Amino acid sequence: MRKPICVAMISMACLGCSPLLPGDGPGTVAGPAHPRFATGSAPGSVEVADLNGDGKPDLIVANEQSQNVTVLLGDGRGGFTAAPGSPFAAGQQPNDVAIGDFNRDGKLDLAFANHEAKHLTVLLGDGRGRFAPAPGSPFAVAVRPHTHGVATGDLNGDGNLDLLTDSWGNDQMAVLLGDGKGGFKPGPFLMVGKHPYQRVRIADVNRDGRDDVIATNLEGDNVTILLGDGRGGFQPSTGSPFPCGDSPFFAAVGDLNGDGKPDLAVINAPSSTTDRQGRDGVTLLLGDGKGGFKMMAGSTVGTGKVPNRLAIGDVNGDGVADVAVTYTDNDSIALFLMSRQGAVASSSTIAVGKRPRGIAIHDLNGDGKGDIVVADSGDNQVMVIPGR
């Protein structure tokens, strides 16, 4: 249901300055031969978690065409090997991944949004890197037209993790309530903005210890923040929905200025190829720690690139999270190093493999700097770019 996308532009938050953008910095950087690891067909989403309990980060890669998930176990030094039995079936076109302990056995499990289907697939982990379908999986959800994204959190305070997915055609989010045994049943629907699309997210944006909901509203040009009461109730935060540029369809959460308050990075895409006034790129919103967000004044620079997905993490180890964005049609990513003023301190464009999509940032080798993991959908691989 994605709307057509026009020539890309980057709209970056800035406090009293003009941000550096791709083309303003050192240009495209080929760099050394970055490590690459094989996946299934057309890898999309990539996430990082310790799946086998050895204290070392592992990779989870959802392969959309081969309809499975590749699990790569890390050695703590930046190397990865496929888990026994990997890849594991993950349902029709797994489009997004949520990670949590759904059956409360102390081992991480996986949930997938199955694109073009009205259900979520849940796989239970054995704590050693193997996964098997949860009883009753896939779990039906009455969304319209189908699922795009998935997130997890304890939305009703019963100690069991729940799932959240989008109902794009109804301007709603659908809750699936967890039973603590790996099973899920239909829960309430939450009203958000106009046509919430792709990646719903759950985070504690007002720092009260309760899970909140973040929805990018494609047709509303804004982002809805629903604050949770810890008992299953949700109310829009003061000022929600918040403007965040044209046609937002993907958000990531992180501290972009080092003040300890969650901020947002949002991908935008204007609605038509004739809409040259649209800001197609990335918008940053700084949080006030109470559930409010403000899009800071900045500048807009044409790049000729179409952003696909993004991640937030501290790439240079300075204590401030940075932003990395994939450009599927240009076989590259952009890296924006952030300052404590909430502005872009520097930027660069890095060549990667064919048709990069999913991206994650995590310290994979223990050096204190976030490494960038990119899923190259055209090469059936993930690439690791070491932190700087």
N, C-alpha and C positions, 0 to 999 in steps of 0.2 A: 504494500500500500504506500510505498515511498513516493513522494512527489518528485517531479523532475528537478534537477539541480542545475544551477547556472555556473558560470565561471566563478571560481572561489575567491573569497576575500577574507582577510583575517581581522577581526575586531577584538583587540586585546585591552584589558583593563590597565589603567595607568593613573598615577597620582601626580599631576602637574608635569607630565613629560610625554614625549612621543615614544612609544615602545619600539624596540628593534624587532624586525620581522624577517621572515625568509626573504632573501634578496638584499637586506640591509647588513647582514653579518658576513661571515666568511664564504658564503655560497655553499653549494652542495659538496658534502664531504664524503668521499668514498671510504676513507679510513682503511685499517687493516682488514684482513679476512676474518670476519666475525664467525664465531662458532655457529653451526647450523645442525639442527636435529630433525630427523624425519618424523612426519605425522601421517594422518590419514589424508583423504582427498578433500581439498578446499577447506583448510582450517580457517575458522573465523574467530570466535572468542578464545582468549587465553587468560588463565588465572594462575595464581601462585599460592600454595599452601603446603604445610608439612603433612603429607598423607600417610606416612608410615611411622611417624613418631620418633624419628631419629634426630630431630632438631635441625634438619637440613631442608631447605625449601625445594619443593617439587613443582612440576608444571602440569596443568590440566588444559588440554586443547580440544575444543569442540570442532569436529570435522563435519561440515554441513553436507557435502555430497556423499561421503561414505557413511554418514549417519551413525557415527560412533565418537568416542572420546579417547584420545591418546593420553596416557599417563606416563610422564617421564620423571623418574626418581633422581633427585640431585645428590651429588657427592659432597656438597658444601664448598667445592672449589670452582664451581661454574660448569661442571660436567654433568651430563644426564644420560640415563639409559632407560629403555622402555621397561615398565613394570611387567612382571609375569602375567600373561594373558591379555596384555594391552595390544590393540584397542578394544574397548568394551562398547557394546551396542548402547546408543543413547537416544533412540527414537528418531522420528522424522525431522530432518533438517535442524539439528540442535543449534539454536541461535544465540543462546545466552546461558551462563552458568552461575549457580548459587552454591555456596559451600557452607556446610554446617553439620552438626551432629544431630541428625533427625531422629535417631532411635535411642539416644542417650546412653550409648555404650562406650563413650569416650573415644570413638573413632570417627573421623570425618567422612561425611557422605556428600553426594553431588545431586543437584537438581538442574534440569534443563528445560528451557522454553523451546517447544517444538514448533518451528515456523510452519505456517499453513495447516496447523492442527489445533484443535481445541483441547489440549491437554498438556500436562507437564510430566516429564519422565524423571523418576527418582532412582538413584543407584546407591546402595548401601556399601560402605567400605569395610574391609576386614582388618584395617590398621596396618596392612603390609603392602598396600598399593593395588590390591585387587578390588573389583566392584561387581555387584550383582543386583538385579532389579529388586526394589522393595516390593513386598506383597501388595498387590493391587495396582502397581505401576503399569502403565501411565495413568495419571489421575485426571479425570475429566474436569473441565472448568468451562462455565457457560459464558464465554467471552465472545465478542464480535469484532472482527471476523475470525481471529485466531490469536495465539500468543506470539509476542515478540521478545519481551524481556522477562526476567525473573529475579527476585531478591528474597532474602530470608531474614527473619528476626522473630523475637517473641512478641507478637503484636497484642496479645491479651493477658500477658503476665502470669500464665499458668506454668511457666518453666519449660514448655515445649516450643520448639522452633516451628514457625508457620511460614508459608510461602505467599508471595505477592506477585501478580502478573497484571498486564494491561488488558483492558477491554476498549480498544481504540474507538470502535464505532459507537460506544455508549458513553464516552467521556468519563470512564470509570476505571478504578483499580479493583481487581478481584482478589479476595483473601481466601486462601486454603488453610484451614486450621489443622495443625499437627497434633497427633495423638501421643507423641513421645515414643512410638514404636516403629516409626518409619511410614506410618499411614497418614493420609490427609483427607479431609472432607470439606465440602463447600462452606465458605464463611460469608461474611458480609461483603457488599460492594461499597467502595468509597468514591464519592464524587470528586473529580479533579477539574482540570480545565478542558479546553476544546481539543479533542483528538490527541490524547496522550500517546506518544509513539516511542517504540523501541525500548530503551533501557530505564525502567523504573529502578529507583534505588532506595535503600533503607539505611538511615544513620541517625545518630543522636545529635541533631543540629542545635538544640538549645541546651545541651549539657545537663539534662535533669535525670539521666540514667534510664530514659525510656526511648524506645525506638520511634522514629519519625519517618514519614514517607516523602519522597522527592519524585515529582512527575514532570517531565518536559512535555509541554503542550504544543504540538506541531502547528495547529491552526490558530492557537491563541497567542503565539509569539511571547510566551511567558513560561514560568516554572511555578508549579503549585507546591507549597510546603504544608503538609498536614502534621500537626504535632500530636503525638500519642499521649494518652493519659495512663498507659500501662495496664489498662483493664479492657482494651479493645476499642476504646473510643478515640476518635480523631477529630480535630478542629483545625481549620486554616490558621496559620500563624498571622499575626498582625501585619497587614500589608500584602498578604498573599492573594493572588498570584503576582510574582515579581517579573517585570520585563527582563528579557534576556536575549534580545536580538530576534531576527527573522527565523521562523520555522525551526525551533530547537528540536532535536531528536536524540540527543545523547548527553548524559551528564556524569561527571565524576566528582567525588568529594575528597577534599584534603585541605590542609592549612597552607595557603599560598603566600602568607606574609609573616608566618612565625609568631602569631599572637595567641595561639592556642585555641582559636575559634574556627570551626569548619567553614570552608569556602567552597565554591562551585566553579567548575569549568564546564562549559556547554558548547556543543557543536551546533552550528546553524546552517540552514540551507534554504535560500529563497525559493518561492513556490513555482517559478517558471523561468525559462531561459531568457525571457524578455524583461524580467524584473531586474534591471541593472542597478536599482537603488538598494536592493537587498544586501545584507551583510552576511556573506557566506563564509564561515570560518569558525573562529572560537571566541566566545565571550566569557570573561571572568567576572564572577560576582563574589564580593567580599561579605562574609557573614558577621553579624553583630554578637553572636553567641547566644541570642535569645530566640532564634528562628527567623530573623529578618535578614534580607540580602539586598545588596545594592550594586548595580552595574556601574562601574566607575567610568568617567569620561576618558576616552582614548582616541585613537585614530584608526582609519581603515585603509588598508593597502592591498591592492590587487596582486594575487600571486599566480593565477592561472591554475590553481590546484583545488581539488575537491576533497575536503576532509571527510574521513570515514568514522574513526573511533579515536578515543583519547584516554590517557592515563595520567595520574598525578602521583609523584613520588620525588624524594630527594636524591637527585642524580649526582650532585657534586659534594654532598656531605656537609653542607653549610647550615643545616638545621631548618631550611626553608624548602617546602615542596615545589617541584618544578612540573612542567606540563609537556607531554609528548603526544604528538598527533600523527595518525597515519593518513597518507594520501594514496589511495588505491590506484588511481589512474596515472600517477607519476612515479610509482615505484620508489617512494621516499617517505621519510618521516620528518617532521619539524620538532626541534627541541627548544623549548623556551625556559631559560633559567630565570627564576624569579628572585626579587629582592624583598627585604623586609618592609618595603613601602607598598607592597602589593602590585608592583610594576614589573615589566619584563626587563631584566638587566642585560641579557644578551640572547641571541638566537642563532641557530644553525639548521641547515637542512642536510640530512644524512641519507645517502643512497642505501636501499635495502633490496630485498628480493622482489619477485613479481607479485603485483596486486596485494600489497600488505593490508591487513584488516585489523584483527585483534591486536591489542597492545597492553602490556602490564609493566610496572616498575617495582622492583624488589631487589634487595641486596642478596644476590645469589652466591657470592663467594666470600662473604664475611669481612669485606674490607671497609665497611661503613658507608659505602656509596651505593645508591640504587642502580641496578642494571636494567636495561630496557629489553624486554622480550617482545618480539614482533612475529605475528603469524602471517607468513607469506602464502596467501591462498593460491597463487599461481604456481608456486614451486613445491607445494605440499611439505612445508617445513616451518619450523620456528627458528628465528635468528636471535642471538643474544649479543647485545651491544653493551660492553662494560661501562660502568659509571666513570665519571671524569674526575 
